[in-house]
Amino acid sequence: LSGKSRDVTKKLSAAMQEASDDLDFARAAIYRDRLSALAHIQSHQGINPGSIDEADVFAVHQEGGQTCIQVFFFRTGQNWGNRSYFPRADKSIMGADVLSAFLGQFYDNKPAPRSILLSEDIEDAELIAEALSIKSDYKVSVSVPKRGEKKDVVSHVLSNARDALGRRLAETSSQGKLLQGLKEAFDLPDTPKRIEVYDNSHIMGTNAVGGMIVAGPEGFMKNSYRKFNIKSEDLVPGDDYGMMREVMNRRFSRLMKEVGPRAEQPRDEDGIGPWPDLILIDGGLGQLNAVREVLSELGIEDDVPMVGIAKGPDRDAGREKFFIPERDAFMLPFRDPVLYFVQRLRDEAHRFAIGSHRARRKKEMVTNPLDEIEGIGPSRK
């Protein structure tokens, strides 16, 4: 990381040769693999401008009502990677203003380099530079290069921002078509903007966890995922229907308490609210009826469209059956893109539920019954 990769390469090569001369080929292979890994890292460093020693380069691009901020990181004269950010902002806010607000948040929890290069002039550049200098205990400059190699680097970063936003807009468009296809396949009143998918995970009823994942126009909304540790002591171990009833009761009782009826839910500028526009249940008619029972008791059965997904014979992907209230079970065409989309949603819910279950099981494996007895400390235990 300090830029002395050539010295590291020489040392590794010498160590590999020494191991080979000693006929210790296993050790030589380790050094060979390390050399290969180092070469892979070096090959991905991209442009390494001579005039930039330590800097972060920011470029902002707006299109289709969205904003992309691309950041390249230069240390010891080498490019050590880049990343795209897509901050949410009102469509009327100019790129320079979004970039200004973004910079203040970006360095809130990370050190700033001595130089920050921007693609656009921002109004409070001097104030940000002064604040970062005070925080860092060394001078930090914020500037927009007008000519030379630094200007070329900023142009390169801006080009990356355009490409990244273009890919995101294409993905969003594709996601929009899939959501529209979902509306048609399941005969929904509107194109869903918030889909919640539920699954349970346990081993013979132990460490039972319910998982909820959320998807929308921009893909998976991971900050909205929720796990539910099954708490009911009345459940028979392995009662999947009972687990689903508990998850639904906790989820929608809380939603009604915090947000109110679905008809009155607040929505953001993209039309997404806290209430789901569609519930997908990993399970067949039995699981669907368990969900209907809970929502009926809460008086909201008619508020939220729901679909049960039953795995096909021998759990074959592509042969799933779908269950919708007051409608015969049906299947989607084998190569239908909507079917692949639903499979992806279900698989993500399954992954999340299993991961939550494993974490809970791992935690419980190291607990000790003696911990529950008052007066027994670590030494006595």
Order of alpha helices (4+ residues) and beta strands (2+ residues): alpha-alpha-beta-beta-beta-alpha-beta-alpha-beta-alpha-beta-beta-beta-beta-alpha-beta-alpha-beta-beta-alpha
